[in-house]
Amino acid sequence: MNEIPNINRGQHSVLGRYFRWLFSRRIMRRVLIGVAGLITLIAVYYARADWHGKRMWENCKREMAAKGEVWDWSAFAPAPVPDDQNIFKAPKMAEWFGDNRSIIDQPLEQRMTNDFARRLFNTNSTVEITNMAAAAGYLAWSDQFQDDFDTIGAAMKRSAARIVAHYSQPFSITLPNVATLYAVVKTLVQRAKCHLILSQPEKAWQELTLLHELRRMVESQGRFITTEGDWMRRELARHSLSVIAKGLELHAWQEPQLVALQDQLRDSDFIALHVEALKCGRALLLGSLEDGELFKAQFTASGDGFWTRFQKHPEFLLLALAPRGLMYEHAANVSRNFRNMINALGTGNGIIRPNDVSKAFAPWKRAQEGLPLLLRTQTLVNEAQIACALERYRLGHGEYPNALDTLAPQFIENLPRDIINGEPLIYRRIEKGSFLLYSVGWNETDDGGKIVLAKGDLQNVTLGDWVWTIQ
């Protein structure tokens, strides 16, 4: 009987010979030599990268010291204060304005997280109210919150704001709850405008005063201010400006109020505040890059798992596994970028060229995109000072002046100039007791006082002029 041939015998023989060759002493020795060589190359690369990065970082620190730049986080971390001096330890403040997320994960847009914010919600808080009946109706509804606003006002009398007990660990710090803050602001703004419509300027002044004092939740943390906190402060000012403008439109403010408004506006330098926020941000980033806390915070914030954090921030994992020298090199580059941004805004002559400052902010796209709004807000603050002076002139002379120079020094000590080009802001008196006051705006072109709208009724801040109008 013929034997059935084993067709797999040749295949097994070939595989056996291959594996014997693969795991032979000669091949294994070559593999081990190759692995050892690769490890040596990696070690040499890491050593060189560490040496080069460390050298860059030490040179950077010497340069910062020579320029008087402060990057030590302890210089920005506010000291603890007694509870009775702390705004956030006042009744209801932590409940209404606190947030349990760290600053690294806390977005500026938030859901309502407490009943106070939910109770404040009213679609009529953001519509334009133009008649006395609607104004009286809104005030009747919002009067229910007067005790709450009194509670907030009493808290704002405290001397300091410490939203957390200790600022030594920057990534444990939180921001005020934006949803609650915005709900309060919208309600106060609408109440102030309604009081003005009803010829109640003193009551409108009380609402406007509380709006101004709300900025202390950000301002009263010493040198500590993040770019998000800076944004909050500007938003509070922007809403306050709408109330000021309404009072000027209705000729509701009198001499003492106008003088007080000018004092407040003169002390509102949002560009300088943004520079301070950049300095604080630089200290936070440089310190956390040097000690590795930034990477730890990125992978532990919000309790997310490793894979979720990796998907959000893969670059941080790569840097964490890279030679430490690359972190030092990255810190040196971050320092240089921050220096360019700070110098672009702190020109010393008060003139900020949009093209120059935009180039300086190119490494930080989100901040770059916010520059037009920053400069426009400061321009509106400067224009508001002049508008108050114009109203004071009108109260004394029965009409607006033909030129702004007439206002100084009786009604305004120094006339703010256009921060875009350093020239006087453009002004002309128009018919029916009105005036037009504007800056050439981001495009650096005099468009004759034209406002360009984007979507809806929102102004396109990169086109047209930045106008203060009284109709």
Salt bridges, closest charged atoms under 4 A:
GLU58 OE2 - LYS54 NZ 3.44
GLU58 OE2 - LYS61 NZ 3.35
GLU63 OE2 - ARG339 NH1 3.38
GLU69 OE1 - ARG282 NH1 3.45
GLU69 OE2 - ARG339 NE 2.83
GLU95 OE1 - LYS92 NZ 3.55
ASP99 OD1 - ARG101 NE 3.39
ASP105 OD2 - ARG309 NH1 3.39
ASP115 OD1 - ARG118 NH1 3.16
ASP143 OD1 - ARG191 NH1 2.98
ASP148 OD2 - ARG119 NH2 3.50
GLU207 OE2 - ARG191 NE 2.97
GLU207 OE2 - HIS195 NE2 3.66
GLU213 OE2 - LYS157 NZ 3.18
GLU219 OE2 - ARG215 NE 3.56
GLU219 OE2 - ARG233 NE 2.30
GLU228 OE2 - ARG366 NH2 3.16
ASP230 OD2 - ARG234 NH1 2.79
ASP230 OD2 - HIS274 ND1 2.43
GLU235 OE1 - ARG238 NH2 2.83
GLU255 OE2 - ARG392 NH2 2.87
ASP263 OD1 - ARG266 NH1 3.08
GLU276 OE1 - ARG223 NH2 3.90
GLU276 OE2 - LYS279 NZ 3.56
GLU290 OE2 - LYS61 NZ 3.52
GLU293 OE2 - LYS296 NZ 3.48
ASP304 OD2 - ARG309 NH1 2.99
ASP304 OD2 - LYS312 NZ 2.92
GLU315 OE2 - HIS313 ND1 3.68
GLU329 OE1 - HIS52 ND1 3.94
GLU391 OE2 - HIS251 ND1 3.08
GLU391 OE2 - ARG394 NH2 2.89
GLU399 OE1 - ARG429 NH1 3.38
GLU444 OE1 - ARG353 NH1 3.63
